[in-house]
Amino acid sequence: MHALEFISGKARNQQQINALNELAVGDRVVFTEQFGSAVIDGMIKRRTRLSRLKLDYTRDSVANATEQVIAANVDIAIIVASVVHPSFNPGLIDRYLVICNYGNVKPIICLTKIDKGSIPDMRAYEKLGIKVFAVSNETKEGMSELMSFIEGKTCVLVGNSGVGKSSLINSMLQGEVLLTGEVSSKSGKGKHTTSSSSLHVIGNSTFIIDTPGIRALSLKNIEKEALHFYFPEFAQFSEGCEFNDCTHSHEPKCAVKDAVNAGMLSKERYASYVRILNDE
């Protein structure tokens, strides 16, 4: 029996009411029927979650920010990135990998628009055991491999605006069910075509959650001292650092930095780590 995070009735306190108001796509609930309508009594504790920090820019402290759950109880996060228009952005992929790890969600990477540009070097991610799929929504190349992998699973699509998430779901569902948009020629950034999360069913057992495009992804809810744990390839080298609390950024005699300089760790991944560490 799963534990309930809150119970209905007069015993509900304000914290429980707030939890009810913050239900996300993928949450599982207990409900009763009253007068022909379903009334939610409780929410089953989340198995996994994909979330980001929703900042209150009217205040100075990050303590005023709240965690915004993008999707709950998902098996796979499909991190969608385009090879062109907008250009491939490994830094954003790395940020999504961090929040996947944080929420216990298995990530895969899906490269789109391969009919319009060349596929970037993805060996750094493949070495981490992350599956990489390359697809074209125009020619349908690579779609069968992706669909076979996600069959029977609950998946959430995440990625920057304009990378082709809506077109990808249209290809998955084999129909123009979602509004698609173009990349702004002025900014080079995507235009939002999905304003809220939605769930789609493929067959009897595959569920796809679409999410709004995100231009900025804050990771302020992850302590800087713990950030290196979300870059698992650092672990085998960090034991050789001079200091036990080495952040692998400014300290001398850092084995992680030495491994980067020796070509044993990806320079791009390390650069992303430093940017996140410095909150850039």
C-alpha positions in Angstrom: 0.0 0.0 0.0 1.4 3.3 -1.0 1.6 6.1 1.6 -0.6 9.1 1.1 1.0 12.5 1.2 -2.2 14.0 2.5 -5.7 12.9 3.5 -9.0 14.4 2.7 -11.6 15.7 5.1 -11.6 18.1 8.0 -8.1 17.0 9.0 -6.5 18.8 6.1 -4.2 21.5 7.1 -2.9 24.4 5.0 0.2 22.4 3.9 -2.0 19.6 2.7 -4.2 22.0 0.8 -1.2 23.5 -0.9 0.0 20.1 -1.9 -3.4 19.4 -3.5 -3.1 22.7 -5.5 0.4 21.7 -6.8 -0.6 18.4 -8.4 1.5 17.7 -11.5 0.9 15.7 -14.7 1.6 12.1 -13.8 0.6 12.3 -10.1 -1.5 9.4 -8.9 -4.4 10.1 -6.6 -7.0 8.4 -4.5 -10.5 9.7 -5.2 -14.2 9.0 -4.4 -17.3 9.7 -6.4 -19.7 12.2 -5.0 -22.9 13.2 -6.9 -21.4 12.0 -10.2 -18.1 13.8 -9.8 -14.7 12.6 -8.7 -13.3 14.2 -5.6 -9.6 13.8 -4.8 -9.0 12.4 -1.3 -5.2 12.0 -1.4 -2.1 11.9 -3.5 0.1 8.8 -3.6 3.7 9.5 -2.8 5.7 10.2 -5.9 8.0 7.5 -7.2 10.0 9.9 -9.3 9.8 13.6 -10.2 11.2 16.1 -12.7 11.3 19.5 -11.2 12.8 22.9 -11.4 13.0 25.9 -9.0 10.4 28.6 -9.5 12.1 31.8 -8.5 10.4 34.8 -7.0 12.3 37.6 -8.7 10.7 40.2 -6.5 12.7 39.0 -3.6 16.4 38.6 -3.1 16.7 35.2 -1.3 16.4 31.9 -3.0 14.7 30.7 0.1 11.5 32.4 -1.3 11.6 30.1 -4.3 9.5 27.0 -4.6 10.1 23.7 -6.4 7.9 23.3 -9.4 7.3 19.7 -10.4 7.1 19.4 -14.2 6.0 15.8 -14.2 5.7 13.0 -11.7 6.0 9.2 -11.7 7.8 9.0 -15.0 10.2 6.2 -16.1 12.1 8.2 -18.7 12.9 11.8 -19.5 13.5 12.3 -23.2 15.8 15.3 -23.4 15.1 16.8 -26.8 17.8 18.8 -28.5 18.0 20.0 -32.1 21.2 19.9 -34.1 20.3 23.2 -35.8 17.7 26.0 -35.4 18.3 26.4 -32.5 21.8 25.2 -32.4 22.9 22.2 -30.3 23.3 23.3 -26.6 25.2 20.7 -24.5 25.0 23.0 -21.5 21.2 22.7 -21.3 21.4 18.9 -21.7 23.8 18.8 -18.7 21.3 20.8 -16.6 18.5 18.4 -17.5 20.7 15.5 -16.6 21.3 17.0 -13.2 17.5 17.4 -12.5 16.9 13.9 -13.8 19.4 12.5 -11.4 17.9 14.6 -8.6 14.4 13.3 -9.2 15.5 9.6 -9.9 14.4 9.7 -13.5 16.3 7.8 -16.2 17.4 10.2 -19.0 17.8 9.6 -22.7 18.7 12.2 -25.4 16.8 12.7 -28.6 18.5 14.8 -31.3 16.0 16.3 -33.8 16.2 17.9 -37.2 19.0 15.6 -38.4 17.8 16.1 -41.9 18.9 19.8 -41.6 22.3 19.4 -40.0 25.1 17.1 -38.8 24.9 15.0 -35.6 27.3 16.4 -32.9 29.7 14.2 -31.1 27.7 12.4 -28.3 30.4 10.1 -27.0 30.7 11.9 -23.7 27.1 11.0 -23.0 27.2 7.5 -24.4 30.1 6.8 -22.0 27.8 7.6 -19.2 25.4 4.9 -20.4 22.9 7.4 -21.7 21.1 6.3 -24.8 21.2 8.7 -27.7 18.6 8.7 -30.5 18.8 10.8 -33.7 15.5 11.5 -35.5 14.0 13.5 -38.2 10.3 14.6 -37.9 10.3 15.2 -41.7 11.7 11.9 -43.0 10.8 9.8 -39.8 14.4 8.5 -39.7 15.2 7.1 -36.3 11.6 7.1 -35.1 11.1 3.3 -35.0 14.2 2.9 -32.8 13.0 5.5 -30.4 9.4 4.2 -30.2 10.7 0.6 -29.6 12.8 1.8 -26.7 10.0 3.7 -24.9 7.3 1.2 -25.4 5.4 0.4 -22.2 6.9 3.3 -20.3 5.8 6.7 -19.0 8.0 9.3 -20.6 8.3 13.1 -20.3 9.7 15.3 -23.1 11.8 18.2 -22.0 14.0 20.6 -23.9 14.5 24.2 -24.9 11.9 26.1 -26.9 12.0 25.4 -30.6 13.9 22.1 -30.5 10.9 20.2 -32.0 9.2 18.6 -29.0 5.7 19.2 -30.4 6.7 17.9 -33.9 8.2 14.9 -32.2 5.0 14.1 -30.4 3.1 14.5 -33.7 5.4 11.9 -35.2 4.9 9.6 -32.2 1.2 9.9 -32.4 1.2 9.8 -36.2 -0.9 12.9 -36.5 -0.9 16.7 -36.2 -2.3 16.8 -32.7 -0.2 19.6 -31.3 0.5 23.1 -32.5 4.0 23.5 -33.9 6.0 26.7 -34.2 9.0 28.2 -35.9 12.3 29.5 -34.5 12.5 33.2 -34.3 14.8 34.4 -37.1 15.6 37.5 -35.0 16.6 35.8 -31.7 17.4 32.3 -32.9 15.4 31.1 -29.9 12.3 29.0 -30.0 8.8 30.3 -29.7 6.6 28.6 -27.1 3.9 26.4 -28.6 3.1 24.4 -25.5 1.9 26.5 -22.6 1.0 23.7 -20.2 1.9 20.0 -19.7 -0.3 17.4 -21.3 -0.4 13.6 -21.3 -0.9 11.4 -24.4 -1.4 7.7 -24.7 0.1 5.5 -27.4 -1.4 2.1 -27.6 -2.3 0.6 -24.3 0.8 1.1 -22.2 3.0 4.0 -23.5 2.4 7.4 -22.0 4.0 10.6 -23.2 4.0 13.9 -21.2 4.7 17.0 -23.2 6.0 20.1 -21.3 6.4 23.8 -22.1 9.7 24.7 -23.6 12.1 26.1 -21.0 14.6 28.8 -21.9 16.3 29.0 -18.5 16.7 26.2 -16.0 17.7 27.1 -12.5 19.3 24.5 -10.2 19.5 26.6 -7.1 17.7 23.9 -5.1 20.8 21.7 -5.4 23.5 22.5 -3.0 26.8 23.5 -4.7 28.7 21.1 -2.4 26.7 18.2 -3.8 26.7 19.2 -7.4 29.7 17.0 -8.4 27.7 13.9 -7.4 25.4 14.7 -10.4 28.4 14.4 -12.7 29.2 10.7 -12.0 32.2 10.5 -14.3 34.1 12.7 -11.8 33.9 10.1 -9.1 36.8 7.9 -10.2 39.1 10.9 -10.2 37.9 12.9 -7.2 39.4 10.5 -4.7 42.8 11.7 -5.9 42.1 15.4 -5.0 44.3 17.0 -2.3 41.2 18.3 -0.4 38.3 16.1 0.7 35.9 19.0 0.1 37.3 19.9 -3.3 34.8 21.6 -5.6 37.0 20.9 -8.6 37.0 24.5 -9.6 39.6 26.7 -8.0 41.5 24.3 -5.7 45.2 23.3 -6.4 46.1 19.6 -6.9 42.6 18.7 -8.2 42.6 15.3 -9.8 39.4 16.1 -11.7 40.9 19.2 -13.4 44.0 17.1 -14.2 41.8 14.5 -15.8 40.1 17.2 -17.9 43.5 18.5 -19.0 44.7 15.0 -19.9 41.7 14.4 -22.0 40.2 11.7 -19.7 37.2 13.8 -18.9 35.1 15.8 -21.4 36.1 19.4 -21.4 32.5 20.3 -22.5 31.0 18.5 -19.5 33.4 20.0 -17.1 32.7 23.5 -18.5 29.0 22.9 -17.9 29.7 21.8 -14.4 31.7 25.0 -13.7 28.9 27.2 -15.2 26.3 25.5 -13.0 28.5 25.8 -10.0 28.9 29.5 -10.6 25.2 29.8 -11.4 25.9 31.2 -14.9 
